[in-house]
Amino acid sequence: MRRLTCLTALCLTLAAPMTASMAHAACGGSFGNFVAGLKSEAVQRGHAKATVDRFFASARQDPSVIQADRAQGVFQKPFTEFAGRLISSGRLNTGRAKAREFDAIFDRIEAQYGLNRGVLLAFWAFETDYGGFQGNFNTLNALVTLSHDCRRPNLFRPQVFAALELFEKGDFDPVRTTGAWAGEIGMVQMLPRDIIESGLDGDGDGHVYLKTSAPDALMSAGKMLSGFGWRKGQPWLHEVAVPAAMDWSKSGLSTTMKASEWEKLGVRARHGQLAGGLEASLLLPQGRKGPAFLAYPNFRVYFDWNQSFTYVLTAAYFATRLEGAPVMTRGNPEQGLSSNQMKQLQSKLAARGYDVGKIDGILGAGTRAAVQDMQEKLGMPADKWPTPALLNRL
């Protein structure tokens, strides 16, 4: 599910300037002409024409990829509902079994990259159900289709050329390589550029097989997350209890204080002890009456995998469960908004000059920030949770 939103690692590949001819062929138009433009650019990049012709010979437009890209309604679910759908006793039990099965690999990853096994197990579970379903979309067709589509061509176009590099190394088959609808491959769903930069041989067979080798997939994911800035030996998320009243405007990722300072405000760990010396942000995904967490610096690394706050928080929470944390306290959050109500709210906020992004009914970072600011202006608890009461006030 990393594919569902903007990919930070991928965005880093966009630094190289495009020539005028490349920019002209960036997206849209005849699909045949578009592929011809990709082939021309590949040759300009130094790839042999015969190799380029073989690589693109089977490229086809796939309408089902576009359909999958448009169907992302699951991200409109509130955190507790979203987490309830993704986290099951079966996934927990399988994760614990996988931890035992690949204990030596996880030990290597923890020693070399500092990644806790729960973090990797959670991604492995959410991305492919521990390798059980890795997607059956033709990867080249998916990448070329999304590059041709004019929503986010600069996001996917560089991955086509990364796949070409893998093809030249014998690690990509344009006809047979399959994966997710947005071009990720293997058990932990890595994009072609990720594979080139972070792919590792974890089982010692001399190859990097992310689709069939769990050691390869896990080692590669560990290296990639380490490259995103994971801090070895530090926590990422801790469930907390919050006082009945406090300055709720301090909640959210935009405010950080040492965990010990949060404790002085009445925030308490629901289990274990907080890492008092680390900077942390107070997260209230469904407002001050719902579940609450302190997020440490490592939590922010999750956004280099997926940009969705709900997905990231769910993955981070599941990782803590796999590491032994108890089930979260759901609390009694105030009623949220339906999809249509959220769109109404976003429209009203946008009309007041707030940048909420697309009017899509999804409570994203821009909408949360606007909600908090408006709550403050209206004298309401500024906990970033939009309610019918807020919508009525507007």
C-alpha positions in Angstrom: 0.0 0.0 0.0 3.0 2.2 -0.1 1.9 2.9 -3.7 -1.3 4.6 -2.8 0.1 8.0 -2.2 3.2 10.1 -3.2 6.4 8.2 -2.8 9.2 10.2 -1.2 12.0 7.9 -2.3 10.6 8.1 -5.8 10.2 11.9 -5.7 13.9 12.2 -5.0 14.6 10.8 -8.5 13.0 13.8 -10.1 15.9 16.1 -9.5 17.4 15.5 -12.9 16.2 18.1 -15.4 14.2 17.1 -18.5 15.1 18.2 -22.0 12.5 20.1 -24.0 11.6 16.9 -26.0 11.3 14.9 -22.8 8.9 17.5 -21.3 6.8 17.6 -24.4 6.3 13.8 -24.2 5.7 13.8 -20.4 2.1 12.5 -20.6 -1.0 12.1 -22.6 -1.7 11.9 -26.3 -1.4 8.8 -28.4 -0.1 5.9 -26.3 1.9 4.7 -29.2 3.6 8.0 -29.7 4.1 8.2 -25.9 6.0 4.9 -25.9 8.0 6.1 -28.9 9.0 9.1 -26.8 10.1 6.9 -23.9 12.2 4.8 -26.3 13.8 7.9 -27.8 14.6 9.3 -24.3 16.0 5.9 -23.2 18.4 6.0 -26.2 19.4 9.6 -25.3 20.1 8.3 -21.8 22.7 5.9 -23.3 20.8 2.7 -23.5 21.4 0.5 -26.6 18.6 0.9 -29.2 18.3 -2.9 -29.6 17.9 -3.3 -25.8 15.3 -0.5 -25.7 13.3 -2.1 -28.5 13.3 -5.5 -26.7 12.3 -3.9 -23.4 9.3 -1.9 -24.8 8.2 -4.5 -27.3 5.4 -5.8 -25.1 4.4 -2.5 -23.5 0.6 -2.1 -23.4 -1.8 0.4 -21.8 -3.7 -1.1 -18.9 -7.0 0.5 -18.1 -7.3 -1.6 -14.9 -4.3 0.2 -13.5 -6.1 3.6 -13.9 -9.2 2.1 -12.3 -7.2 0.9 -9.3 -5.5 4.3 -9.0 -8.8 6.1 -8.8 -10.3 3.7 -6.3 -8.8 4.6 -2.9 -11.9 5.1 -0.8 -10.4 3.1 2.1 -8.4 6.1 3.1 -11.6 7.9 4.0 -12.1 5.6 7.0 -11.3 6.9 10.5 -8.2 5.4 12.1 -9.8 2.9 14.5 -11.9 1.5 11.6 -9.0 1.4 9.2 -6.8 -0.3 11.8 -9.5 -2.7 12.6 -9.7 -3.8 9.0 -5.9 -4.2 8.6 -5.0 -5.7 12.0 -6.4 -9.1 12.8 -5.5 -11.9 15.2 -4.5 -14.0 12.1 -2.0 -11.3 11.0 -0.7 -11.0 14.5 -0.2 -14.7 14.9 1.4 -15.1 11.5 3.7 -12.2 12.2 4.9 -13.8 15.4 5.4 -17.1 13.6 7.4 -15.3 10.8 9.5 -13.6 13.5 10.5 -17.0 14.8 11.0 -18.5 11.3 13.3 -15.7 10.2 14.8 -14.9 13.6 18.4 -15.0 12.3 17.6 -12.6 9.4 15.8 -10.2 11.8 18.8 -10.3 14.1 21.1 -9.4 11.1 18.8 -6.5 10.1 18.6 -5.2 13.7 22.4 -5.4 14.1 23.2 -3.8 10.7 20.4 -1.3 10.2 18.8 -0.9 13.6 15.3 -1.8 12.4 13.0 -3.6 14.9 11.5 -6.8 13.5 8.0 -5.5 14.4 8.4 -2.6 12.0 9.4 -4.8 9.1 6.8 -7.4 9.9 4.1 -4.8 9.9 5.0 -3.6 6.4 5.4 -7.2 5.2 1.9 -7.9 6.5 0.2 -4.8 5.1 1.9 -4.8 1.7 1.4 -8.4 0.7 0.1 -10.4 3.6 3.5 -11.8 4.3 4.1 -12.5 0.6 0.8 -14.2 0.0 -0.5 -11.7 -2.5 2.0 -9.6 -4.3 -0.2 -8.3 -7.1 -0.8 -9.6 -10.6 -0.4 -6.5 -12.7 2.2 -6.5 -15.4 4.8 -4.1 -13.9 6.0 -2.5 -17.1 2.5 -1.9 -18.3 1.5 -0.4 -15.0 4.5 2.0 -14.9 4.1 3.0 -18.6 0.3 3.5 -18.1 0.7 5.7 -15.1 3.5 7.6 -16.8 1.2 8.3 -19.7 -1.7 9.3 -17.4 -1.4 13.0 -16.8 -2.2 12.9 -13.0 1.4 12.2 -11.8 3.6 11.5 -14.8 6.7 12.8 -13.1 6.1 10.3 -10.2 6.2 7.2 -12.4 8.2 8.1 -15.5 11.6 7.7 -13.8 10.6 4.2 -12.6 10.2 3.1 -16.3 13.9 3.8 -16.8 14.9 2.2 -13.5 13.0 -0.9 -14.7 15.1 -0.7 -18.0 18.3 -0.7 -15.9 17.1 -3.9 -14.1 16.2 -5.4 -17.5 19.8 -4.8 -18.6 21.1 -6.6 -15.5 18.8 -9.6 -16.2 16.6 -8.8 -13.1 13.4 -7.7 -14.9 11.3 -9.4 -17.5 9.0 -7.0 -19.3 6.5 -9.8 -20.1 6.5 -11.8 -16.9 7.4 -9.5 -14.0 4.2 -8.7 -12.1 3.3 -6.8 -8.9 1.1 -4.0 -7.6 -0.9 -1.7 -9.8 1.6 1.2 -9.2 4.7 -0.8 -10.2 6.0 -2.1 -6.9 7.5 -5.6 -6.9 8.0 -8.3 -4.3 7.0 -9.2 -0.8 7.5 -5.6 0.6 6.5 -3.9 -2.6 9.6 -2.0 -3.8 9.8 0.2 -6.9 12.4 -0.5 -9.5 14.6 2.5 -8.3 14.3 1.2 -4.7 15.5 -2.2 -5.9 18.5 -0.7 -7.6 19.5 1.4 -4.6 18.6 -0.9 -1.8 18.2 -4.5 -3.1 20.3 -7.0 -1.1 21.0 -10.7 -1.3 19.8 -11.9 2.1 20.0 -15.6 1.6 23.5 -15.7 0.0 22.5 -17.2 -3.4 24.0 -14.4 -5.3 20.7 -12.9 -6.5 18.1 -10.5 -5.2 14.7 -12.1 -5.6 12.2 -9.9 -3.8 9.2 -12.0 -5.0 10.4 -15.4 -3.7 13.0 -14.8 -1.1 11.9 -13.4 2.3 15.5 -12.9 3.4 16.2 -10.8 0.3 13.0 -8.8 0.7 13.5 -8.1 4.4 17.1 -7.2 4.1 16.3 -4.9 1.2 13.5 -3.2 3.1 15.8 -2.8 6.2 18.4 -1.1 4.1 15.8 1.2 2.4 14.2 2.3 5.7 17.7 2.8 7.2 18.5 5.1 4.3 15.4 7.1 5.1 16.9 8.0 8.4 15.8 5.4 10.9 17.5 5.9 14.3 18.9 2.7 15.6 17.6 1.6 19.0 14.9 4.3 19.3 11.2 3.8 19.6 8.7 5.1 17.0 5.3 5.2 18.7 3.9 4.9 22.2 0.2 4.8 23.2 -0.6 7.4 25.9 -3.5 8.7 28.0 -4.2 12.4 27.9 -5.7 14.6 30.6 -9.3 15.8 30.3 -8.2 19.3 29.5 -5.1 20.7 28.0 -3.9 23.0 25.2 -5.0 20.8 22.3 -3.5 23.1 19.7 -0.2 21.5 20.7 -1.3 18.2 19.2 -0.2 17.1 15.8 3.1 16.5 14.0 3.9 20.2 13.7 4.6 20.5 17.5 7.4 18.6 19.2 8.5 18.5 22.8 10.5 16.1 24.8 8.4 13.3 26.1 9.2 14.4 29.7 7.6 17.8 28.9 4.5 16.0 27.7 4.4 14.2 31.0 4.5 17.5 32.8 1.3 18.4 30.9 -0.4 15.2 32.2 0.3 12.9 29.3 1.0 9.4 30.6 2.2 6.1 29.0 -0.6 3.5 28.9 2.1 0.8 29.2 5.8 0.8 30.0 7.7 4.1 30.1 8.0 7.0 27.7 11.4 7.8 26.3 11.6 11.0 28.3 14.7 12.5 26.5 13.4 12.1 23.0 11.4 14.7 21.0 7.8 13.6 20.4 4.5 14.8 19.0 1.1 14.1 20.4 -1.2 12.4 17.9 -4.9 12.4 18.3 -6.2 10.7 15.1 -9.8 11.0 16.2 -9.6 13.9 18.6 -9.0 14.3 22.2 -11.6 11.7 23.2 -10.2 8.9 21.0 -6.9 6.9 21.0 -3.7 8.9 21.7 -0.1 8.4 20.9 3.3 10.0 21.2 5.2 9.8 18.0 9.0 9.9 18.2 11.4 10.9 15.3 11.4 7.4 13.8 7.7 7.7 13.2 8.4 10.3 10.6 10.5 7.8 8.6 7.2 6.0 7.9 6.1 8.9 5.6 9.0 8.0 3.3 7.2 4.7 2.7 3.6 6.1 2.5 2.2 9.6 2.7 -1.1 8.6 4.2 -1.3 9.6 7.9 -3.9 6.9 8.6 -1.9 4.1 6.9 1.3 5.2 8.6 -0.2 5.4 12.1 -1.8 2.0 11.6 1.5 0.4 10.4 3.4 2.0 13.3 0.7 0.9 15.8 0.7 -2.7 14.4 4.5 -2.8 14.7 4.2 -2.0 18.4 1.6 -4.8 18.8 4.0 -7.2 17.1 6.6 -6.1 19.6 4.3 -6.9 22.6 2.3 -3.7 23.2 -1.3 -4.3 24.3 -4.5 -3.5 22.3 -5.0 0.3 22.2 -7.7 2.0 24.2 -10.2 3.3 21.6 -11.8 5.8 23.9 -15.1 7.4 23.0 -14.3 9.8 20.1 -16.8 12.4 19.0 -18.8 11.6 15.8 -16.8 12.3 12.7 -17.9 13.3 9.2 -19.2 11.2 6.3 -17.3 11.4 3.0 -19.8 14.0 1.7 -19.7 16.0 4.9 -15.9 16.0 4.7 -16.0 17.3 1.2 -18.4 20.1 2.3 -16.0 21.0 5.1 -13.0 21.0 2.7 -14.9 23.3 0.3 -15.8 25.7 3.1 -12.2 25.7 4.4 -10.8 26.2 0.9 -13.3 29.2 0.4 -11.7 30.7 3.5 -8.2 30.5 2.0 -7.0 27.3 3.5 -4.9 24.9 1.3 -6.7 21.6 1.9 -5.5 20.1 -1.4 -8.0 18.1 -3.5 -11.6 18.1 -2.3 -11.7 14.4 -1.9 -13.3 13.6 1.4 -10.0 12.4 2.9 -8.7 13.9 6.1 -5.2 14.6 5.0 -2.5 16.8 6.5 -3.7 20.0 4.9 -7.3 19.5 6.0 -6.2 18.6 9.6 -4.1 21.7 9.8 -6.9 23.9 8.6 -9.4 22.2 10.9 -7.1 22.9 13.9 -6.6 26.6 13.0 -10.4 27.1 12.5 -11.2 25.3 15.8 -8.8 27.8 17.5 -10.5 30.7 15.9 -13.9 29.5 16.9 -12.9 28.8 20.4 -13.4 25.0 20.0 -11.0 22.3 21.3 -8.2 22.4 18.6 -7.6 18.7 18.4 -7.7 18.5 14.5 -10.7 16.2 14.5 -13.5 17.6 12.3 -17.0 17.0 13.7 -20.6 17.9 12.6 -20.4 20.7 15.2 -17.5 22.3 13.4 -19.2 21.9 10.0 -22.3 23.5 11.4 -20.3 26.4 12.8 -18.9 27.1 9.4 
